Every structure is written in C-alpha cells, then in structure tokens.
Amino acid sequence: MLHPNELSGPGHDHEPAGHALLRARGVEERLSRFAGTHASWTADGITLEELLVSLADKVWKAKRVPDLEQLVTGHLAQASGQEPWEVFLALDDELDRIAAGADARLAYQSSYPVSA
C-alpha cells in the first residue's frame, strides 16, 4: 500500500502507482489502463469504458457527478440509439440503487484501518 492516505482522503498518486503495479504484475494494458485513468474522465480521447470505470469509482461511495453522468449518458445514447433523456432515466435509477449501499461499503472499508 503505497498511498494509504488516499483511502480516506483526496489524492491522485495511487492512479499511476496502481497502473504501474498492474503492468509489473503482467496485467495487459487494455485492462490496467483503468487504474491510471479512472479520475481523468475529462481527458481528450477518453473511452466509454474509461467513463464507466470513473462513474463506478464515484458512485460506489455515493458521489454523484453530474458532468460525468452527462458524458456517460451521451456516449450510451449514441451507442444505443436511444434519446439521452431515456438513457439518463435508466442510468439514474441504477446509480441510485448502487449508491444506496455506500454507507455499508465505506463502513466496512473503515473497519480495516491502514497505517503507513
């Protein structure tokens, strides 16, 4: 654990470190890239897959980020041929469902403190 302070606080050092760790352990770039890009959802050329990982990273702790959700909605609408409002309604319901379990997940994580 190179950046334990980032488990409960802000920081971005874990992103390149996670990517490097996965690559060093033989994880393919197509999979390990998510460790390095999950907070870079505003970067040029970001893929739908990267946006979904970014969204998951936020919503599992019940953080809703409207700009990120709008980007995901746009990509999903384009891919599915549905209207953006239809996509958002379905996505919103699912994000609410996932976010509802955040308190339990965060409490569980906090019950295993990590010290540097």
All heavy atoms as an XYZ file, in Angstrom:
890
protein
N       0.862     -1.161      0.000
C       0.000      0.000      0.000
C       0.909      1.224      0.000
O       1.532      1.540      0.997
C      -0.864     -0.049      1.259
C      -1.863      0.994      1.333
S      -3.256      0.614      0.437
C      -4.521      0.096      1.122
N       0.999      1.861     -1.144
C       1.898      2.998     -1.277
C       1.273      4.321     -0.856
O       1.978      5.231     -0.448
C       2.375      3.114     -2.729
C       3.187      1.953     -3.275
C       3.499      2.174     -4.752
C       4.458      1.770     -2.468
N      -0.029      4.441     -0.958
C      -0.706      5.710     -0.692
C      -1.935      5.492      0.195
O      -3.065      5.788     -0.203
C      -1.092      6.388     -2.011
C       0.062      6.500     -2.958
N       1.071      7.420     -2.773
C       0.392      5.782     -4.047
C       1.974      7.271     -3.740
N       1.583      6.276     -4.513
N      -1.727      5.011      1.430
C      -2.868      4.694      2.303
C      -3.715      5.907      2.659
O      -4.918      5.774      2.891
C      -2.224      4.078      3.541
C      -0.821      4.564      3.526
C      -0.457      4.733      2.080
N      -3.123      7.084      2.654
C      -3.886      8.294      2.968
C      -4.989      8.553      1.939
O      -5.983      9.215      2.239
C      -2.964      9.506      3.058
C      -2.152      9.716      1.789
O      -1.633      8.762      1.207
N      -2.038     10.949      1.356
N      -4.841      8.005      0.750
C      -5.833      8.222     -0.295
C      -7.032      7.278     -0.183
O      -7.987      7.413     -0.935
C      -5.176      8.113     -1.673
C      -4.194      9.248     -1.920
C      -3.579      9.244     -3.304
O      -4.100      8.553     -4.201
O      -2.574      9.950     -3.490
N      -6.989      6.349      0.768
C      -8.160      5.507      1.005
C      -9.296      6.310      1.626
O     -10.461      6.046      1.370
C      -7.810      4.343      1.929
C      -7.050      3.202      1.283
C      -6.600      2.211      2.344
C      -7.908      2.517      0.235
N      -8.939      7.276      2.441
C      -9.980      8.056      3.117
C      -9.881      9.549      2.835
O     -10.647     10.331      3.379
C      -9.903      7.820      4.628
O      -8.631      8.189      5.120
N      -8.956      9.947      1.983
C      -8.805     11.362      1.667
C      -8.498     11.556      0.197
O      -8.367     10.599     -0.563
N      -8.391     12.809     -0.194
C      -8.146     13.094     -1.612
C      -6.720     12.748     -2.025
O      -5.834     12.618     -1.186
C      -8.385     14.605     -1.697
C      -8.055     15.108     -0.334
C      -8.479     14.008      0.614
N      -6.534     12.605     -3.300
C      -5.201     12.361     -3.837
C      -5.262     11.574     -5.125
O      -6.223     10.857     -5.382
N      -4.209     11.713     -5.910
C      -4.167     11.043     -7.204
C      -2.881     10.247     -7.403
O      -2.642      9.749     -8.503
C      -4.337     12.061     -8.335
C      -5.654     12.756     -8.296
N      -6.817     12.132     -8.677
C      -6.004     13.997     -7.887
C      -7.827     12.968     -8.512
N      -7.358     14.105     -8.048
N      -2.066     10.119     -6.356
C      -0.819      9.366     -6.501
C      -1.073      7.876     -6.740
O      -0.257      7.187     -7.343
C       0.062      9.549     -5.268
C       0.597     10.959     -5.131
O       0.716     11.661     -6.165
O       0.887     11.380     -3.993
N      -2.205      7.370     -6.247
C      -2.500      5.945     -6.408
C      -2.793      5.554     -7.850
O      -2.660      4.386     -8.203
C      -3.682      5.542     -5.509
C      -5.007      6.082     -5.950
N      -5.395      7.378     -5.690
C      -6.021      5.513     -6.647
C      -6.602      7.577     -6.188
N      -7.012      6.456     -6.775
N      -3.168      6.511     -8.665
C      -3.550      6.180    -10.037
C      -2.356      5.697    -10.869
O      -2.381      4.574    -11.381
C      -4.255      7.367    -10.678
C      -5.580      7.644    -10.001
C      -6.039      9.084    -10.131
O      -5.438      9.849    -10.909
O      -7.005      9.441     -9.445
N      -1.295      6.488    -11.026
C      -0.153      5.968    -11.786
C       0.529      4.806    -11.068
O       1.028      3.885    -11.718
C       0.780      7.172    -11.935
C       0.354      8.152    -10.916
C      -1.098      7.893    -10.644
N       0.515      4.821     -9.741
C       1.131      3.722     -8.995
C       0.362      2.423     -9.217
O       0.957      1.351     -9.371
C       1.179      4.064     -7.500
N      -0.963      2.512     -9.241
C      -1.780      1.328     -9.497
C      -1.566      0.781    -10.894
O      -1.469     -0.430    -11.094
N      -1.493      1.688    -11.854
C      -1.237      1.275    -13.234
C       0.111      0.579    -13.334
O       0.219     -0.510    -13.927
C      -1.294      2.488    -14.171
C      -1.023      2.143    -15.592
N       0.183      2.407    -16.193
C      -1.797      1.531    -16.526
C       0.147      1.988    -17.443
N      -1.048      1.447    -17.674
N       1.138      1.167    -12.751
C       2.486      0.582    -12.797
C       2.516     -0.777    -12.091
O       3.152     -1.724    -12.580
C       3.493      1.538    -12.168
N       1.827     -0.892    -10.972
C       1.777     -2.152    -10.227
C       1.141     -3.254    -11.074
O       1.663     -4.372    -11.169
C       0.984     -1.974     -8.929
C       0.737     -3.244     -8.140
C       1.972     -3.584     -7.315
C      -0.474     -3.089     -7.243
N       0.021     -2.941    -11.695
C      -0.657     -3.936    -12.520
C       0.194     -4.354    -13.718
O       0.284     -5.544    -14.051
C      -2.011     -3.394    -12.986
C      -3.052     -3.222    -11.887
C      -4.266     -2.479    -12.414
C      -3.455     -4.564    -11.294
N       0.825     -3.389    -14.360
C       1.680     -3.716    -15.514
C       2.855     -4.577    -15.072
O       3.213     -5.534    -15.758
C       2.177     -2.434    -16.194
C       1.089     -1.649    -16.897
C       0.417     -2.403    -18.032
N       1.383     -2.591    -19.110
C       1.425     -3.649    -19.898
N       0.568     -4.624    -19.758
N       2.329     -3.750    -20.838
N       3.449     -4.241    -13.928
C       4.579     -5.019    -13.416
C       4.176     -6.451    -13.072
O       5.017     -7.355    -13.102
C       5.170     -4.334    -12.184
N       2.905     -6.653    -12.785
C       2.392     -7.988    -12.445
C       1.818     -8.707    -13.670
O       1.184     -9.734    -13.545
C       1.317     -7.899    -11.363
C       1.754     -7.289    -10.052
C       2.792     -8.157     -9.343
N       3.133     -7.709     -8.015
C       3.977     -6.744     -7.694
N       4.559     -6.034     -8.633
N       4.254     -6.456     -6.444
N       2.024     -8.128    -14.861
C       1.641     -8.799    -16.082
C       0.225     -8.559    -16.564
O      -0.232     -9.218    -17.500
N      -0.487     -7.618    -15.964
C      -1.835     -7.308    -16.420
C      -1.727     -6.524    -17.731
O      -0.948     -5.582    -17.837
C      -2.620     -6.505    -15.351
C      -3.994     -6.097    -15.866
C      -2.736     -7.315    -14.068
N      -2.524     -6.934    -18.699
C      -2.479     -6.290    -20.012
C      -2.830     -4.805    -19.918
O      -3.639     -4.405    -19.093
C      -3.489     -6.940    -20.953
C      -3.243     -8.390    -21.254
C      -4.370     -8.961    -22.089
O      -4.777     -8.306    -23.073
O      -4.839    -10.054    -21.742
N      -2.246     -4.021    -20.813
C      -2.503     -2.582    -20.846
C      -3.984     -2.280    -21.026
O      -4.520     -1.358    -20.424
C      -1.679     -1.908    -21.954
C      -1.927     -0.422    -22.109
C      -1.581      0.408    -20.882
O      -0.711     -0.006    -20.091
O      -2.200      1.474    -20.702
N      -4.679     -3.055    -21.848
C      -6.106     -2.796    -22.108
C      -6.942     -2.884    -20.836
O      -8.014     -2.295    -20.759
C      -6.652     -3.726    -23.187
C      -6.740     -5.169    -22.765
C      -7.275     -6.059    -23.899
N      -7.451     -7.410    -23.418
C      -8.524     -7.838    -22.758
N      -9.523     -7.034    -22.542
N      -8.591     -9.097    -22.346
N      -6.451     -3.578    -19.821
C      -7.143     -3.672    -18.538
C      -6.518     -2.769    -17.478
O      -7.221     -2.124    -16.707
C      -7.141     -5.119    -18.039
C      -7.839     -6.130    -18.942
C      -7.623     -7.544    -18.426
C      -9.316     -5.807    -19.060
N      -5.197     -2.730    -17.439
C      -4.522     -1.961    -16.385
C      -4.670     -0.454    -16.567
O      -4.533      0.302    -15.613
C      -3.040     -2.326    -16.323
O      -2.377     -1.984    -17.511
N      -5.006     -0.023    -17.776
C      -5.129      1.420    -18.026
C      -6.172      2.064    -17.132
O      -6.080      3.226    -16.782
C      -5.427      1.691    -19.488
C      -6.853      1.364    -19.893
C      -7.116      1.822    -21.329
N      -8.522      1.927    -21.567
C      -9.217      1.099    -22.320
N      -8.604      0.082    -22.906
N     -10.505      1.270    -22.487
N      -7.197      1.309    -16.741
C      -8.263      1.881    -15.919
C      -7.753      2.369    -14.570
O      -8.298      3.318    -14.013
C      -9.395      0.871    -15.720
C     -10.060      0.478    -17.002
C      -9.982     -0.817    -17.472
C     -10.760      1.414    -17.753
C     -10.598     -1.187    -18.651
C     -11.377      1.063    -18.945
C     -11.297     -0.240    -19.390
N      -6.732      1.723    -14.042
C      -6.168      2.173    -12.767
C      -5.599      3.583    -12.904
O      -5.667      4.377    -11.970
C      -5.077      1.212    -12.295
N      -5.067      3.885    -14.051
C      -4.459      5.190    -14.265
C      -5.387      6.256    -14.801
O      -5.068      7.442    -14.730
N      -6.545      5.856    -15.330
C      -7.417      6.840    -15.972
C      -8.751      7.058    -15.264
O      -9.543      7.881    -15.718
C      -7.725      6.445    -17.430
O      -8.443      5.202    -17.445
C      -6.464      6.333    -18.263
N      -8.994      6.367    -14.161
C     -10.335      6.448    -13.570
C     -10.693      7.817    -13.002
O     -11.865      8.069    -12.729
C     -10.553      5.350    -12.521
C      -9.740      5.491    -11.285
N      -8.486      4.951    -11.177
C     -10.008      6.092    -10.116
C      -8.008      5.222     -9.977
N      -8.914      5.918     -9.318
N      -9.743      8.693    -12.860
C     -10.052     10.053    -12.400
C      -9.815     11.080    -13.508
O      -9.930     12.272    -13.275
C      -9.221     10.404    -11.181
N      -9.514     10.620    -14.692
C      -9.195     11.514    -15.806
C     -10.323     11.560    -16.818
O     -10.094     11.588    -18.024
C      -7.910     11.026    -16.503
O      -6.861     10.913    -15.598
N     -11.537     11.572    -16.350
C     -12.675     11.450    -17.249
C     -12.897     12.664    -18.133
O     -13.692     12.608    -19.057
C     -13.934     11.076    -16.481
C     -14.254     11.918    -15.298
C     -13.855     11.698    -14.017
C     -15.047     13.086    -15.273
N     -14.350     12.670    -13.198
C     -15.089     13.547    -13.944
C     -15.733     13.818    -16.244
C     -15.783     14.680    -13.566
C     -16.421     14.948    -15.863
C     -16.443     15.359    -14.536
N     -12.191     13.759    -17.908
C     -12.317     14.926    -18.782
C     -11.218     14.974    -19.844
O     -11.205     15.875    -20.672
C     -12.292     16.234    -17.971
O     -11.067     16.299    -17.242
C     -13.471     16.322    -17.026
N     -10.332     13.993    -19.849
C      -9.217     13.981    -20.800
C      -9.721     13.740    -22.220
O     -10.741     13.089    -22.427
C      -8.211     12.900    -20.415
N      -8.995     14.257    -23.178
C      -9.318     14.027    -24.589
C      -9.182     12.539    -24.909
O      -8.280     11.871    -24.410
C      -8.377     14.819    -25.503
C      -8.668     16.319    -25.487
O      -9.813     16.691    -25.166
O      -7.753     17.093    -25.789
N     -10.079     12.049    -25.727
C      -9.987     10.679    -26.192
C     -10.414      9.625    -25.192
O     -10.166      8.442    -25.404
N     -11.045     10.023    -24.117
C     -11.471      9.058    -23.097
C     -12.553      8.158    -23.702
O     -13.407      8.619    -24.450
C     -11.958      9.796    -21.825
C     -11.923      8.880    -20.606
C     -13.312     10.385    -21.986
C     -10.611      8.863    -19.920
N     -12.480      6.879    -23.409
C     -13.421      5.921    -23.976
C     -14.641      5.746    -23.070
O     -14.611      6.106    -21.890
C     -12.750      4.552    -24.164
O     -12.423      4.017    -22.864
C     -11.492      4.645    -25.026
N     -15.678      5.150    -23.625
C     -16.859      4.844    -22.825
C     -16.489      3.934    -21.662
O     -16.958      4.132    -20.535
C     -17.945      4.191    -23.684
C     -19.182      3.682    -22.936
C     -19.859      4.792    -22.146
C     -20.153      3.017    -23.900
N     -15.630      2.963    -21.903
C     -15.214      2.053    -20.843
C     -14.536      2.811    -19.708
O     -14.787      2.549    -18.530
C     -14.287      0.964    -21.398
C     -14.974     -0.022    -22.320
C     -15.109      0.482    -23.760
O     -14.582      1.581    -24.096
O     -15.769     -0.207    -24.552
N     -13.674      3.761    -20.055
C     -12.996      4.554    -19.032
C     -13.989      5.429    -18.272
O     -13.875      5.598    -17.056
C     -11.881      5.382    -19.663
C     -10.714      4.513    -20.105
C      -9.731      5.238    -21.001
O     -10.166      5.914    -21.966
O      -8.529      5.114    -20.737
N     -14.970      5.975    -18.978
C     -16.010      6.767    -18.314
C     -16.811      5.916    -17.346
O     -17.147      6.361    -16.235
C     -16.948      7.400    -19.345
C     -16.382      8.538    -20.175
C     -17.360      8.924    -21.271
C     -16.045      9.736    -19.308
N     -17.107      4.684    -17.733
C     -17.869      3.799    -16.851
C     -17.077      3.447    -15.592
O     -17.643      3.385    -14.494
C     -18.299      2.541    -17.603
C     -19.354      2.759    -18.679
C     -19.543      1.496    -19.510
C     -20.670      3.234    -18.078
N     -15.784      3.232    -15.738
C     -14.947      2.965    -14.559
C     -14.894      4.207    -13.669
O     -14.993      4.107    -12.442
C     -13.535      2.493    -14.964
C     -12.608      2.421    -13.764
C     -13.617      1.136    -15.651
N     -14.778      5.379    -14.266
C     -14.794      6.627    -13.492
C     -16.102      6.779    -12.738
O     -16.118      7.154    -11.560
C     -14.609      7.833    -14.421
O     -13.369      7.807    -15.063
N     -17.198      6.479    -13.417
C     -18.517      6.581    -12.790
C     -18.640      5.590    -11.637
O     -19.127      5.943    -10.552
C     -19.598      6.337    -13.839
C     -21.037      6.526    -13.402
C     -21.287      7.946    -12.911
C     -21.972      6.194    -14.556
N     -18.197      4.378    -11.840
C     -18.233      3.371    -10.779
C     -17.394      3.809     -9.579
O     -17.796      3.620     -8.420
C     -17.740      2.029    -11.304
N     -16.242      4.400     -9.854
C     -15.360      4.876     -8.786
C     -16.055      5.922     -7.918
O     -15.831      5.982     -6.708
C     -14.084      5.462     -9.403
C     -13.077      5.908     -8.365
O     -12.708      5.097     -7.499
O     -12.666      7.089     -8.418
N     -16.898      6.730     -8.523
C     -17.621      7.765     -7.769
C     -18.849      7.205     -7.065
O     -19.062      7.434     -5.884
C     -18.054      8.905     -8.708
C     -16.917      9.659     -9.340
C     -16.113     10.382     -8.316
C     -15.033     11.224     -8.980
N     -14.067     11.718     -8.019
N     -19.677      6.475     -7.806
C     -20.988      6.095     -7.272
C     -20.887      5.039     -6.178
O     -21.755      4.982     -5.306
C     -21.953      5.669     -8.401
C     -21.661      4.269     -8.899
C     -23.392      5.808     -7.955
N     -19.818      4.233     -6.142
C     -19.729      3.218     -5.091
C     -19.622      3.869     -3.716
O     -19.974      3.280     -2.708
C     -18.583      2.232     -5.340
C     -17.238      2.698     -4.879
C     -16.344      3.425     -5.581
C     -16.649      2.456     -3.597
N     -15.231      3.676     -4.822
C     -15.393      3.080     -3.595
C     -17.061      1.773     -2.458
C     -14.548      3.053     -2.492
C     -16.211      1.741     -1.361
C     -14.964      2.382     -1.396
N     -19.185      5.144     -3.690
C     -19.151      5.889     -2.420
C     -20.235      6.965     -2.391
O     -20.154      7.913     -1.620
C     -17.768      6.457     -2.157
C     -17.155      7.224     -3.282
C     -15.673      7.478     -3.050
C     -15.069      7.986     -4.343
N     -13.654      7.864     -4.391
N     -21.239      6.811     -3.242
C     -22.429      7.675     -3.300
C     -22.130      9.101     -3.742
O     -22.865     10.017     -3.414
C     -23.194      7.666     -1.992
N     -21.062      9.285     -4.507
C     -20.794     10.604     -5.071
C     -21.394     10.665     -6.459
O     -21.066      9.852     -7.308
C     -19.288     10.876     -5.124
C     -18.682     11.091     -3.768
C     -17.277     11.610     -3.869
C     -16.753     11.875     -2.469
N     -15.420     12.433     -2.502
N     -22.264     11.614     -6.652
C     -22.881     11.819     -7.957
C     -22.217     13.039     -8.593
O     -22.129     14.099     -7.982
C     -24.391     12.037     -7.812
C     -25.159     10.877     -7.170
C     -25.265      9.650     -8.061
N     -25.923      9.881     -9.320
C     -27.205      9.666     -9.563
N     -28.003      9.213     -8.617
N     -27.711      9.904    -10.759
N     -21.726     12.877     -9.801
C     -21.009     13.925    -10.525
C     -21.784     14.195    -11.822
O     -21.641     13.454    -12.799
C     -19.554     13.509    -10.825
C     -18.809     14.634    -11.533
C     -18.833     13.103     -9.549
N     -22.604     15.237    -11.825
C     -23.468     15.491    -12.984
C     -22.729     15.578    -14.323
O     -23.211     15.031    -15.324
C     -24.151     16.819    -12.636
C     -24.177     16.832    -11.141
C     -22.881     16.178    -10.730
N     -21.582     16.229    -14.374
C     -20.852     16.339    -15.642
C     -20.406     14.967    -16.142
O     -20.479     14.679    -17.343
C     -19.647     17.256    -15.499
C     -20.025     18.712    -15.307
O     -21.193     19.068    -15.567
O     -19.155     19.496    -14.885
N     -19.945     14.125    -15.245
C     -19.534     12.768    -15.615
C     -20.747     11.953    -16.072
O     -20.694     11.258    -17.086
C     -18.841     12.096    -14.428
C     -18.452     10.630    -14.597
C     -17.556     10.419    -15.797
C     -17.780     10.141    -13.309
N     -21.837     12.064    -15.341
C     -23.046     11.335    -15.708
C     -23.575     11.785    -17.074
O     -24.062     10.972    -17.860
C     -24.107     11.503    -14.631
C     -23.719     10.811    -13.339
C     -24.687     11.050    -12.198
O     -25.845     11.440    -12.455
O     -24.279     10.847    -11.041
N     -23.429     13.063    -17.374
C     -23.859     13.581    -18.675
C     -22.992     13.006    -19.801
O     -23.501     12.651    -20.872
C     -23.817     15.100    -18.676
C     -24.388     15.709    -19.931
C     -24.468     17.231    -19.845
O     -23.913     17.861    -18.960
N     -25.176     17.820    -20.788
N     -21.685     12.916    -19.565
C     -20.801     12.319    -20.571
C     -21.165     10.860    -20.827
O     -21.238     10.421    -21.979
C     -19.343     12.413    -20.113
C     -18.672     13.772    -20.215
C     -17.315     13.746    -19.525
C     -18.515     14.180    -21.672
N     -21.380     10.114    -19.746
C     -21.747      8.704    -19.884
C     -23.082      8.591    -20.622
O     -23.231      7.772    -21.530
C     -21.803      8.010    -18.507
C     -22.417      6.621    -18.620
C     -20.411      7.920    -17.895
N     -24.045      9.412    -20.229
C     -25.356      9.397    -20.882
C     -25.222      9.649    -22.380
O     -25.833      8.952    -23.196
C     -26.283     10.445    -20.238
O     -26.507     10.089    -18.879
C     -27.603     10.542    -20.963
N     -24.422     10.632    -22.747
C     -24.227     10.936    -24.164
C     -23.631      9.774    -24.933
O     -24.097      9.439    -26.033
N     -22.609      9.150    -24.368
C     -21.984      8.003    -25.028
C     -22.954      6.838    -25.159
O     -23.024      6.184    -26.207
C     -20.735      7.556    -24.258
C     -19.507      8.330    -24.581
N     -19.259      9.586    -24.093
C     -18.448      8.005    -25.344
C     -18.091     10.003    -24.535
N     -17.578      9.060    -25.300
N     -23.697      6.560    -24.088
C     -24.639      5.442    -24.120
C     -25.790      5.708    -25.089
O     -26.237      4.800    -25.793
C     -25.178      5.152    -22.718
C     -24.179      4.561    -21.729
C     -24.801      4.457    -20.342
C     -23.668      3.208    -22.194
N     -26.258      6.943    -25.136
C     -27.333      7.294    -26.065
C     -26.869      7.118    -27.504
O     -27.589      6.570    -28.345
C     -27.806      8.725    -25.819
N     -25.671      7.564    -27.776
C     -25.129      7.432    -29.130
C     -24.960      5.959    -29.507
O     -25.299      5.547    -30.621
C     -23.789      8.158    -29.235
C     -23.213      8.160    -30.625
C     -21.941      8.990    -30.721
O     -21.378      9.410    -29.721
N     -21.492      9.204    -31.933
N     -24.465      5.160    -28.570
C     -24.235      3.745    -28.852
C     -25.541      2.962    -29.000
O     -25.612      2.007    -29.774
C     -23.380      3.125    -27.750
N     -26.566      3.363    -28.260
C     -27.825      2.601    -28.244
C     -28.879      3.130    -29.207
O     -29.855      2.436    -29.496
C     -28.406      2.601    -26.834
O     -28.857      3.911    -26.479
N     -28.725      4.378    -29.646
C     -29.734      4.984    -30.495
C     -30.933      5.513    -29.720
O     -31.899      5.984    -30.310
N     -30.864      5.449    -28.397
C     -31.940      5.984    -27.560
C     -31.751      7.481    -27.365
O     -30.664      8.021    -27.566
C     -31.947      5.311    -26.184
C     -32.333      3.854    -26.206
C     -32.339      3.298    -24.802
O     -31.325      3.290    -24.130
N     -33.497      2.834    -24.362
N     -32.822      8.118    -26.935
C     -32.745      9.535    -26.590
C     -31.958      9.687    -25.284
O     -32.087      8.843    -24.381
C     -34.151     10.122    -26.413
C     -34.948     10.195    -27.694
C     -34.336     11.155    -28.701
O     -33.784     12.200    -28.301
O     -34.421     10.851    -29.905
N     -31.150     10.752    -25.170
C     -30.385     10.949    -23.936
C     -31.241     10.944    -22.672
O     -30.826     10.396    -21.649
C     -29.702     12.306    -24.165
C     -29.572     12.401    -25.642
C     -30.812     11.746    -26.197
N     -32.438     11.519    -22.725
C     -33.268     11.542    -21.522
C     -33.701     10.144    -21.115
O     -33.794      9.840    -19.921
C     -34.475     12.476    -21.693
C     -35.467     12.038    -22.727
C     -35.515     12.403    -24.037
C     -36.564     11.138    -22.527
N     -36.568     11.796    -24.678
C     -37.237     11.009    -23.765
C     -37.046     10.439    -21.422
C     -38.355     10.203    -23.933
C     -38.172      9.641    -21.606
C     -38.813      9.531    -22.837
N     -33.929      9.256    -22.096
C     -34.297      7.873    -21.783
C     -33.132      7.147    -21.113
O     -33.315      6.430    -20.131
C     -34.677      7.118    -23.053
C     -35.946      7.556    -23.719
C     -36.179      6.817    -25.015
O     -35.399      7.012    -25.972
O     -37.153      6.040    -25.047
N     -31.954      7.356    -21.661
C     -30.754      6.738    -21.104
C     -30.522      7.242    -19.683
O     -30.245      6.468    -18.770
C     -29.521      7.016    -21.983
C     -28.249      6.536    -21.322
C     -29.694      6.374    -23.352
N     -30.661      8.559    -19.505
C     -30.402      9.114    -18.182
C     -31.385      8.579    -17.144
O     -30.992      8.283    -16.012
C     -30.422     10.642    -18.166
C     -30.152     11.173    -16.782
C     -28.876     11.149    -16.262
C     -31.189     11.626    -15.982
C     -28.619     11.587    -14.975
C     -30.944     12.058    -14.692
C     -29.649     12.050    -14.191
N     -32.649      8.451    -17.500
C     -33.626      7.931    -16.536
C     -33.246      6.536    -16.052
O     -33.306      6.243    -14.849
C     -35.033      7.919    -17.139
C     -35.707      9.274    -17.288
C     -37.067      9.115    -17.956
C     -35.850      9.975    -15.946
N     -32.843      5.683    -16.958
C     -32.426      4.329    -16.581
C     -31.125      4.360    -15.785
O     -30.987      3.664    -14.765
C     -32.278      3.460    -17.822
N     -30.186      5.171    -16.232
C     -28.906      5.275    -15.542
C     -29.092      5.844    -14.138
O     -28.512      5.335    -13.176
C     -27.945      6.159    -16.349
C     -26.552      6.365    -15.767
C     -25.797      5.048    -15.702
C     -25.785      7.384    -16.597
N     -29.908      6.864    -14.019
C     -30.152      7.497    -12.725
C     -30.703      6.497    -11.715
O     -30.256      6.451    -10.564
C     -31.102      8.674    -12.911
C     -31.295      9.479    -11.645
O     -30.286      9.868    -11.013
O     -32.465      9.727    -11.285
N     -31.662      5.684    -12.145
C     -32.225      4.664    -11.249
C     -31.161      3.677    -10.794
O     -31.089      3.309     -9.618
C     -33.365      3.903    -11.932
C     -34.630      4.737    -12.072
O     -34.751      5.782    -11.398
O     -35.503      4.333    -12.877
N     -30.321      3.252    -11.718
C     -29.277      2.283    -11.375
C     -28.226      2.908    -10.451
O     -27.774      2.281     -9.497
C     -28.619      1.741    -12.642
C     -27.724      0.566    -12.415
C     -28.432     -0.646    -11.815
O     -29.654     -0.805    -11.974
O     -27.727     -1.447    -11.166
N     -27.846      4.147    -10.716
C     -26.863      4.816     -9.862
C     -27.416      5.018     -8.455
O     -26.690      4.847     -7.468
C     -26.434      6.144    -10.480
C     -25.690      6.042    -11.814
C     -25.343      7.435    -12.333
C     -24.464      5.177    -11.711
N     -28.688      5.367     -8.350
C     -29.317      5.487     -7.029
C     -29.273      4.158     -6.285
O     -28.992      4.111     -5.084
C     -30.767      5.956     -7.142
C     -30.907      7.453     -7.361
O     -29.917      8.192     -7.138
O     -32.007      7.887     -7.748
N     -29.553      3.061     -6.992
C     -29.547      1.738     -6.375
C     -28.149      1.392     -5.857
O     -27.986      0.924     -4.734
C     -30.014      0.681     -7.375
C     -30.163     -0.715     -6.762
C     -30.389     -1.777     -7.824
N     -29.244     -1.963     -8.702
C     -28.114     -2.593     -8.367
N     -27.949     -3.062     -7.153
N     -27.140     -2.732     -9.242
N     -27.144      1.648     -6.654
C     -25.762      1.345     -6.253
C     -25.333      2.248     -5.104
O     -24.738      1.785     -4.122
C     -24.803      1.495     -7.446
C     -25.124      0.435     -8.506
C     -23.349      1.390     -6.996
C     -24.455      0.681     -9.847
N     -25.634      3.531     -5.205
C     -25.227      4.492     -4.173
C     -25.875      4.189     -2.825
O     -25.298      4.490     -1.777
C     -25.564      5.909     -4.612
N     -27.038      3.580     -2.833
C     -27.747      3.285     -1.587
C     -26.938      2.392     -0.652
O     -27.106      2.460      0.561
C     -29.100      2.646     -1.890
N     -26.038      1.596     -1.180
C     -25.222      0.717     -0.341
C     -23.888      1.310      0.069
O     -23.065      0.631      0.682
N     -23.677      2.574     -0.234
C     -22.363      3.183      0.012
C     -21.996      3.234      1.482
O     -20.847      2.969      1.845
C     -22.307      4.583     -0.587
N     -22.926      3.578      2.343
C     -22.598      3.687      3.768
C     -22.049      2.370      4.308
O     -21.060      2.352      5.041
C     -23.818      4.131      4.576
C     -24.180      5.588      4.343
O     -23.326      6.352      3.838
O     -25.325      5.961      4.673
N     -22.673      1.271      3.947
C     -22.210     -0.039      4.413
C     -20.831     -0.364      3.850
O     -19.968     -0.875      4.574
C     -23.212     -1.125      4.031
N     -20.611     -0.066      2.568
C     -19.298     -0.332      1.964
C     -18.204      0.499      2.618
O     -17.121      0.004      2.916
C     -19.339     -0.048      0.458
C     -20.062     -1.089     -0.343
C     -19.869     -0.871     -1.841
N     -20.436      0.379     -2.317
C     -21.700      0.549     -2.683
N     -22.552     -0.453     -2.599
N     -22.132      1.708     -3.131
N     -18.488      1.784      2.819
C     -17.475      2.664      3.422
C     -17.220      2.290      4.881
O     -16.080      2.358      5.347
C     -17.904      4.118      3.282
C     -17.933      4.635      1.842
C     -18.570      6.011      1.787
C     -16.548      4.654      1.232
N     -18.258      1.887      5.602
C     -18.074      1.452      6.994
C     -17.219      0.192      7.047
O     -16.331      0.063      7.902
C     -19.428      1.214      7.654
N     -17.473     -0.730      6.150
C     -16.675     -1.951      6.084
C     -15.210     -1.623      5.799
O     -14.310     -2.126      6.454
C     -17.233     -2.883      5.007
C     -16.436     -4.151      4.850
C     -16.621     -5.216      5.723
C     -15.495     -4.283      3.835
C     -15.885     -6.386      5.587
C     -14.754     -5.446      3.692
C     -14.951     -6.490      4.568
O     -14.213     -7.638      4.433
N     -14.982     -0.759      4.827
C     -13.615     -0.358      4.488
C     -12.932      0.302      5.690
O     -11.782      0.031      5.990
C     -13.612      0.605      3.302
C     -12.237      1.086      2.912
C     -12.278      2.059      1.748
O     -13.098      1.931      0.862
N     -11.382      3.018      1.763
N     -13.660      1.161      6.393
C     -13.094      1.864      7.543
C     -12.811      0.941      8.723
O     -12.017      1.272      9.595
C     -14.041      2.972      7.993
O     -14.120      3.959      6.990
N     -13.455     -0.223      8.754
C     -13.235     -1.141      9.858
C     -11.895     -1.863      9.755
O     -11.503     -2.576     10.671
C     -14.383     -2.158      9.949
O     -14.353     -3.053      8.862
N     -11.202     -1.669      8.643
C      -9.879     -2.233      8.444
C      -8.882     -1.117      8.196
O      -8.461     -0.876      7.073
C      -9.893     -3.212      7.258
C     -10.736     -4.421      7.506
C     -12.068     -4.447      7.100
C     -10.234     -5.513      8.182
C     -12.865     -5.549      7.342
C     -11.023     -6.620      8.451
C     -12.344     -6.621      8.020
O     -13.122     -7.726      8.263
N      -8.523     -0.400      9.270
C      -7.638      0.765      9.076
C      -6.256      0.350      8.558
O      -5.765     -0.727      8.862
C      -7.537      1.370     10.474
C      -7.915      0.271     11.410
C      -8.838     -0.643     10.654
N      -5.716      1.226      7.755
C      -4.394      1.031      7.184
C      -3.510      2.167      7.664
O      -3.890      3.315      7.583
C      -4.450      1.036      5.635
C      -3.064      0.878      5.047
C      -5.369     -0.056      5.145
N      -2.347      1.829      8.177
C      -1.433      2.897      8.606
C      -0.135      2.755      7.825
O       0.285      1.674      7.469
C      -1.163      2.809     10.110
O      -0.620      1.545     10.446
N       0.472      3.917      7.574
C       1.713      3.936      6.800
C       2.889      3.582      7.667
O       2.949      3.824      8.831
C       1.911      5.303      6.184
